Amino acid sequence: MQSPLPQRLKSARKLAKLTQEQLSTELGFDRSHGTARISQYETGKHAPDFAMAKKMADALGVPVAYLYCDDENLSRLLLLASKLEESELCRLIEDLDEN
């Protein structure tokens, strides 16, 4: 099974309306290599370590779990849940636990 990270990273970057160059700048990469590095992550040629994945997720405003999620519905749920206020998220969890 292939990692979902390349496609999720590209999706999250487009959702954030950032180019590869803008994301690489946000992450503090060297301008001459940063865009290539993001491209390699998005094509699956190279995989970031967890610390870099976390840094990218934070820059893109998504939970790091989204980048690794291999289920479409669950990935959507992760994105939606990450936008909720803490009290709303707790209420949602309680409601789901009851079912």
CNS distance restraints for C-alpha pairs under 8 A (distance, minus, plus):
assign (resid   3 and name CA) (resid  44 and name CA) 7.96 0.50 0.50
assign (resid   3 and name CA) (resid  68 and name CA) 7.20 0.50 0.50
assign (resid   3 and name CA) (resid  70 and name CA) 7.69 0.50 0.50
assign (resid   4 and name CA) (resid   8 and name CA) 6.09 0.50 0.50
assign (resid   4 and name CA) (resid  67 and name CA) 6.82 0.50 0.50
assign (resid   4 and name CA) (resid  68 and name CA) 5.75 0.50 0.50
assign (resid   4 and name CA) (resid  69 and name CA) 6.50 0.50 0.50
assign (resid   4 and name CA) (resid  70 and name CA) 5.64 0.50 0.50
assign (resid   5 and name CA) (resid   9 and name CA) 5.75 0.50 0.50
assign (resid   5 and name CA) (resid  41 and name CA) 7.97 0.50 0.50
assign (resid   5 and name CA) (resid  42 and name CA) 7.55 0.50 0.50
assign (resid   5 and name CA) (resid  44 and name CA) 7.80 0.50 0.50
assign (resid   5 and name CA) (resid  67 and name CA) 4.89 0.50 0.50
assign (resid   5 and name CA) (resid  68 and name CA) 5.34 0.50 0.50
assign (resid   5 and name CA) (resid  69 and name CA) 7.79 0.50 0.50
assign (resid   6 and name CA) (resid  10 and name CA) 6.34 0.50 0.50
assign (resid   6 and name CA) (resid  41 and name CA) 5.80 0.50 0.50
assign (resid   6 and name CA) (resid  42 and name CA) 4.09 0.50 0.50
assign (resid   6 and name CA) (resid  43 and name CA) 5.76 0.50 0.50
assign (resid   6 and name CA) (resid  44 and name CA) 5.40 0.50 0.50
assign (resid   6 and name CA) (resid  67 and name CA) 7.95 0.50 0.50
assign (resid   7 and name CA) (resid  11 and name CA) 6.09 0.50 0.50
assign (resid   7 and name CA) (resid  42 and name CA) 6.32 0.50 0.50
assign (resid   7 and name CA) (resid  43 and name CA) 7.82 0.50 0.50
assign (resid   8 and name CA) (resid  12 and name CA) 6.00 0.50 0.50
assign (resid   8 and name CA) (resid  66 and name CA) 7.05 0.50 0.50
assign (resid   8 and name CA) (resid  67 and name CA) 5.13 0.50 0.50
assign (resid   8 and name CA) (resid  68 and name CA) 7.56 0.50 0.50
assign (resid   9 and name CA) (resid  13 and name CA) 6.08 0.50 0.50
assign (resid   9 and name CA) (resid  41 and name CA) 7.85 0.50 0.50
assign (resid   9 and name CA) (resid  42 and name CA) 6.27 0.50 0.50
assign (resid   9 and name CA) (resid  67 and name CA) 6.04 0.50 0.50
assign (resid  10 and name CA) (resid  14 and name CA) 6.19 0.50 0.50
assign (resid  10 and name CA) (resid  42 and name CA) 5.82 0.50 0.50
assign (resid  11 and name CA) (resid  15 and name CA) 6.05 0.50 0.50
assign (resid  12 and name CA) (resid  16 and name CA) 6.13 0.50 0.50
assign (resid  12 and name CA) (resid  60 and name CA) 6.30 0.50 0.50
assign (resid  12 and name CA) (resid  62 and name CA) 7.15 0.50 0.50
assign (resid  13 and name CA) (resid  17 and name CA) 6.23 0.50 0.50
assign (resid  13 and name CA) (resid  18 and name CA) 5.54 0.50 0.50
assign (resid  13 and name CA) (resid  19 and name CA) 7.13 0.50 0.50
assign (resid  13 and name CA) (resid  20 and name CA) 7.67 0.50 0.50
assign (resid  13 and name CA) (resid  23 and name CA) 7.52 0.50 0.50
assign (resid  13 and name CA) (resid  60 and name CA) 6.22 0.50 0.50
assign (resid  14 and name CA) (resid  18 and name CA) 5.93 0.50 0.50
assign (resid  14 and name CA) (resid  19 and name CA) 7.40 0.50 0.50
assign (resid  16 and name CA) (resid  60 and name CA) 5.92 0.50 0.50
assign (resid  16 and name CA) (resid  61 and name CA) 7.56 0.50 0.50
assign (resid  18 and name CA) (resid  22 and name CA) 5.71 0.50 0.50
assign (resid  18 and name CA) (resid  23 and name CA) 6.15 0.50 0.50
assign (resid  19 and name CA) (resid  23 and name CA) 6.26 0.50 0.50
assign (resid  20 and name CA) (resid  24 and name CA) 6.10 0.50 0.50
assign (resid  20 and name CA) (resid  35 and name CA) 5.40 0.50 0.50
assign (resid  20 and name CA) (resid  38 and name CA) 6.04 0.50 0.50
assign (resid  20 and name CA) (resid  39 and name CA) 6.98 0.50 0.50
assign (resid  21 and name CA) (resid  25 and name CA) 6.18 0.50 0.50
assign (resid  21 and name CA) (resid  31 and name CA) 7.80 0.50 0.50
assign (resid  21 and name CA) (resid  34 and name CA) 6.79 0.50 0.50
assign (resid  21 and name CA) (resid  35 and name CA) 4.89 0.50 0.50
assign (resid  22 and name CA) (resid  26 and name CA) 6.14 0.50 0.50
assign (resid  23 and name CA) (resid  27 and name CA) 6.20 0.50 0.50
assign (resid  23 and name CA) (resid  38 and name CA) 7.81 0.50 0.50
assign (resid  23 and name CA) (resid  56 and name CA) 7.99 0.50 0.50
assign (resid  23 and name CA) (resid  59 and name CA) 7.57 0.50 0.50
assign (resid  24 and name CA) (resid  28 and name CA) 6.30 0.50 0.50
assign (resid  24 and name CA) (resid  29 and name CA) 5.32 0.50 0.50
assign (resid  24 and name CA) (resid  30 and name CA) 7.84 0.50 0.50
assign (resid  24 and name CA) (resid  31 and name CA) 7.54 0.50 0.50
assign (resid  24 and name CA) (resid  34 and name CA) 4.93 0.50 0.50
assign (resid  24 and name CA) (resid  35 and name CA) 5.83 0.50 0.50
assign (resid  24 and name CA) (resid  37 and name CA) 7.91 0.50 0.50
assign (resid  24 and name CA) (resid  38 and name CA) 6.63 0.50 0.50
assign (resid  25 and name CA) (resid  29 and name CA) 5.69 0.50 0.50
assign (resid  25 and name CA) (resid  30 and name CA) 7.51 0.50 0.50
assign (resid  25 and name CA) (resid  31 and name CA) 6.91 0.50 0.50
assign (resid  25 and name CA) (resid  34 and name CA) 7.17 0.50 0.50
assign (resid  26 and name CA) (resid  59 and name CA) 6.94 0.50 0.50
assign (resid  27 and name CA) (resid  55 and name CA) 7.28 0.50 0.50
assign (resid  27 and name CA) (resid  56 and name CA) 7.04 0.50 0.50
assign (resid  27 and name CA) (resid  59 and name CA) 7.28 0.50 0.50
assign (resid  29 and name CA) (resid  33 and name CA) 7.11 0.50 0.50
assign (resid  29 and name CA) (resid  34 and name CA) 4.86 0.50 0.50
assign (resid  30 and name CA) (resid  34 and name CA) 5.42 0.50 0.50
assign (resid  31 and name CA) (resid  35 and name CA) 7.24 0.50 0.50
assign (resid  33 and name CA) (resid  37 and name CA) 6.22 0.50 0.50
assign (resid  34 and name CA) (resid  38 and name CA) 6.37 0.50 0.50
assign (resid  35 and name CA) (resid  39 and name CA) 6.12 0.50 0.50
assign (resid  36 and name CA) (resid  40 and name CA) 6.11 0.50 0.50
assign (resid  37 and name CA) (resid  41 and name CA) 6.34 0.50 0.50
assign (resid  38 and name CA) (resid  42 and name CA) 6.20 0.50 0.50
assign (resid  39 and name CA) (resid  43 and name CA) 6.15 0.50 0.50
assign (resid  40 and name CA) (resid  44 and name CA) 6.00 0.50 0.50
assign (resid  40 and name CA) (resid  45 and name CA) 5.03 0.50 0.50
assign (resid  40 and name CA) (resid  46 and name CA) 5.48 0.50 0.50
assign (resid  40 and name CA) (resid  47 and name CA) 7.86 0.50 0.50
assign (resid  41 and name CA) (resid  45 and name CA) 6.28 0.50 0.50
assign (resid  41 and name CA) (resid  46 and name CA) 5.27 0.50 0.50
assign (resid  41 and name CA) (resid  47 and name CA) 5.55 0.50 0.50
assign (resid  41 and name CA) (resid  48 and name CA) 6.79 0.50 0.50
assign (resid  48 and name CA) (resid  52 and name CA) 5.64 0.50 0.50
assign (resid  48 and name CA) (resid  53 and name CA) 5.86 0.50 0.50
assign (resid  49 and name CA) (resid  53 and name CA) 6.23 0.50 0.50
assign (resid  50 and name CA) (resid  54 and name CA) 6.04 0.50 0.50
assign (resid  51 and name CA) (resid  55 and name CA) 6.25 0.50 0.50
assign (resid  52 and name CA) (resid  56 and name CA) 6.12 0.50 0.50
assign (resid  53 and name CA) (resid  57 and name CA) 6.04 0.50 0.50
assign (resid  53 and name CA) (resid  64 and name CA) 6.61 0.50 0.50
assign (resid  53 and name CA) (resid  67 and name CA) 7.63 0.50 0.50
assign (resid  54 and name CA) (resid  58 and name CA) 6.10 0.50 0.50
assign (resid  54 and name CA) (resid  63 and name CA) 7.95 0.50 0.50
assign (resid  54 and name CA) (resid  64 and name CA) 5.37 0.50 0.50
assign (resid  55 and name CA) (resid  59 and name CA) 6.22 0.50 0.50
assign (resid  56 and name CA) (resid  60 and name CA) 6.12 0.50 0.50
assign (resid  57 and name CA) (resid  61 and name CA) 5.96 0.50 0.50
assign (resid  57 and name CA) (resid  62 and name CA) 5.12 0.50 0.50
assign (resid  57 and name CA) (resid  63 and name CA) 5.88 0.50 0.50
assign (resid  57 and name CA) (resid  64 and name CA) 5.16 0.50 0.50
assign (resid  57 and name CA) (resid  67 and name CA) 7.41 0.50 0.50
assign (resid  58 and name CA) (resid  62 and name CA) 6.23 0.50 0.50
assign (resid  58 and name CA) (resid  63 and name CA) 7.09 0.50 0.50
assign (resid  58 and name CA) (resid  64 and name CA) 7.52 0.50 0.50
assign (resid  62 and name CA) (resid  66 and name CA) 6.68 0.50 0.50
assign (resid  62 and name CA) (resid  79 and name CA) 6.41 0.50 0.50
assign (resid  62 and name CA) (resid  82 and name CA) 6.98 0.50 0.50
assign (resid  63 and name CA) (resid  67 and name CA) 7.52 0.50 0.50
assign (resid  63 and name CA) (resid  78 and name CA) 7.20 0.50 0.50
assign (resid  63 and name CA) (resid  79 and name CA) 7.18 0.50 0.50
assign (resid  63 and name CA) (resid  82 and name CA) 6.67 0.50 0.50
assign (resid  64 and name CA) (resid  68 and name CA) 7.13 0.50 0.50
assign (resid  65 and name CA) (resid  69 and name CA) 6.02 0.50 0.50
assign (resid  65 and name CA) (resid  78 and name CA) 7.61 0.50 0.50
assign (resid  66 and name CA) (resid  75 and name CA) 5.50 0.50 0.50
assign (resid  66 and name CA) (resid  78 and name CA) 6.22 0.50 0.50
assign (resid  66 and name CA) (resid  79 and name CA) 7.02 0.50 0.50
assign (resid  69 and name CA) (resid  74 and name CA) 7.16 0.50 0.50
assign (resid  69 and name CA) (resid  75 and name CA) 5.75 0.50 0.50
assign (resid  70 and name CA) (resid  75 and name CA) 7.47 0.50 0.50
assign (resid  71 and name CA) (resid  75 and name CA) 6.02 0.50 0.50
assign (resid  72 and name CA) (resid  76 and name CA) 6.30 0.50 0.50
assign (resid  73 and name CA) (resid  77 and name CA) 6.22 0.50 0.50
assign (resid  74 and name CA) (resid  78 and name CA) 6.12 0.50 0.50
assign (resid  75 and name CA) (resid  79 and name CA) 6.38 0.50 0.50
assign (resid  76 and name CA) (resid  80 and name CA) 6.22 0.50 0.50
assign (resid  77 and name CA) (resid  81 and name CA) 5.89 0.50 0.50
assign (resid  78 and name CA) (resid  82 and name CA) 6.03 0.50 0.50
assign (resid  79 and name CA) (resid  83 and name CA) 6.74 0.50 0.50
assign (resid  80 and name CA) (resid  84 and name CA) 6.97 0.50 0.50
assign (resid  81 and name CA) (resid  89 and name CA) 6.51 0.50 0.50
assign (resid  84 and name CA) (resid  88 and name CA) 5.86 0.50 0.50
assign (resid  84 and name CA) (resid  89 and name CA) 5.78 0.50 0.50
assign (resid  85 and name CA) (resid  89 and name CA) 6.19 0.50 0.50
assign (resid  86 and name CA) (resid  90 and name CA) 6.18 0.50 0.50
assign (resid  87 and name CA) (resid  91 and name CA) 6.22 0.50 0.50
assign (resid  88 and name CA) (resid  92 and name CA) 6.14 0.50 0.50
assign (resid  89 and name CA) (resid  93 and name CA) 6.18 0.50 0.50
assign (resid  90 and name CA) (resid  94 and name CA) 6.17 0.50 0.50
assign (resid  91 and name CA) (resid  95 and name CA) 6.13 0.50 0.50
assign (resid  92 and name CA) (resid  96 and name CA) 6.15 0.50 0.50
assign (resid  93 and name CA) (resid  97 and name CA) 6.01 0.50 0.50
assign (resid  94 and name CA) (resid  98 and name CA) 6.31 0.50 0.50
assign (resid  95 and name CA) (resid  99 and name CA) 6.90 0.50 0.50
